[in-house]
Amino acid sequence: MQIQIKGEMTIGELRQEIFEKLNELENDHAVRHSRYATLYLTPTNGFGDEVYVRNAAGRKIEKLCSEGPYRSAADDFNL
C-alpha cells in the first residue's frame, strides 16, 4: 500500500499529515497492523531547492534506519 503526500511543507506539517493518514487508514479502513514501512522524502530549504543531509563529518546521509519503537521492560513482561 502506498500513501502519497504532495507539496512542500515543514517537518511538523509532514508529521501531522502522516499521523492523519495513518488515523484514516486505521479508523476508516480497519487496518490495525503493518509489517514494515518505508518513507521517502526530499529535504528542501523551504524555497523548493533540494538540500542534502550531512553528518558531523560532512558526509551525505542517504538512509536512517530504525528497529521500531523503544520497548520497555514493562512491554517485555506484559506489565
C-alpha positions as CSV (number, residue, x, y, z in Angstrom):
1,M,0.0,0.0,0.0
2,Q,1.3,3.5,-0.8
3,I,0.4,6.8,0.9
4,Q,1.3,9.9,-1.1
5,I,1.6,13.3,0.4
6,K,2.2,16.1,-2.1
7,G,3.5,19.6,-1.7
8,E,6.3,21.3,0.2
9,M,5.7,21.5,3.9
10,T,7.6,21.8,7.2
11,I,8.6,18.6,9.0
12,G,5.9,19.4,11.6
13,E,3.3,19.6,8.9
14,L,4.5,16.4,7.4
15,R,4.4,14.7,10.8
16,Q,0.8,15.8,11.2
17,E,-0.2,14.7,7.7
18,I,1.4,11.3,8.3
19,F,-0.5,11.0,11.6
20,E,-3.8,11.9,9.9
21,K,-3.3,9.5,7.1
22,L,-2.5,6.6,9.5
23,N,-5.5,7.5,11.6
24,E,-7.7,7.4,8.4
25,L,-6.2,4.0,7.5
26,E,-6.9,2.7,11.0
27,N,-10.3,4.2,11.6
28,D,-11.9,4.2,8.1
29,H,-10.3,1.1,6.6
30,A,-9.9,-1.1,9.8
31,V,-6.1,-1.6,9.2
32,R,-4.6,-2.4,12.6
33,H,-1.1,-3.8,11.8
34,S,1.8,-3.3,9.4
35,R,4.8,-5.4,8.8
36,Y,7.1,-2.6,7.8
37,A,7.1,0.9,6.3
38,T,9.5,2.9,4.1
39,L,9.3,6.7,4.0
40,Y,11.0,8.5,1.1
41,L,11.3,12.3,1.3
42,T,13.2,15.0,-0.5
43,P,14.6,17.6,2.0
44,T,14.3,21.2,0.8
45,N,15.4,24.6,2.1
46,G,11.8,26.0,2.2
47,F,12.1,27.6,-1.2
48,G,11.8,24.3,-3.2
49,D,15.5,23.8,-3.6
50,E,16.7,20.3,-2.7
51,V,19.2,20.1,0.2
52,Y,21.5,17.2,1.3
53,V,21.5,15.9,4.9
54,R,25.0,15.5,6.2
55,N,26.6,14.1,9.4
56,A,29.1,15.8,11.7
57,A,32.0,14.7,9.4
58,G,30.3,16.3,6.4
59,R,29.3,13.0,4.7
60,K,26.0,12.8,2.9
61,I,23.4,10.7,4.8
62,E,21.2,8.7,2.4
63,K,19.3,6.5,4.9
64,L,18.2,6.5,8.5
65,C,17.2,3.1,9.9
66,S,15.0,2.1,12.8
67,E,14.4,-1.2,14.6
68,G,10.9,0.0,15.6
69,P,9.8,1.8,18.8
70,Y,11.6,1.5,22.1
71,R,10.4,-1.5,24.1
72,S,10.5,-1.0,27.9
73,A,10.8,-3.8,30.5
74,A,7.1,-3.5,31.1
75,D,6.4,-4.4,27.5
76,D,8.7,-7.5,27.8
77,F,7.0,-8.7,31.0
78,N,3.4,-7.7,29.9
79,L,3.0,-5.3,32.8
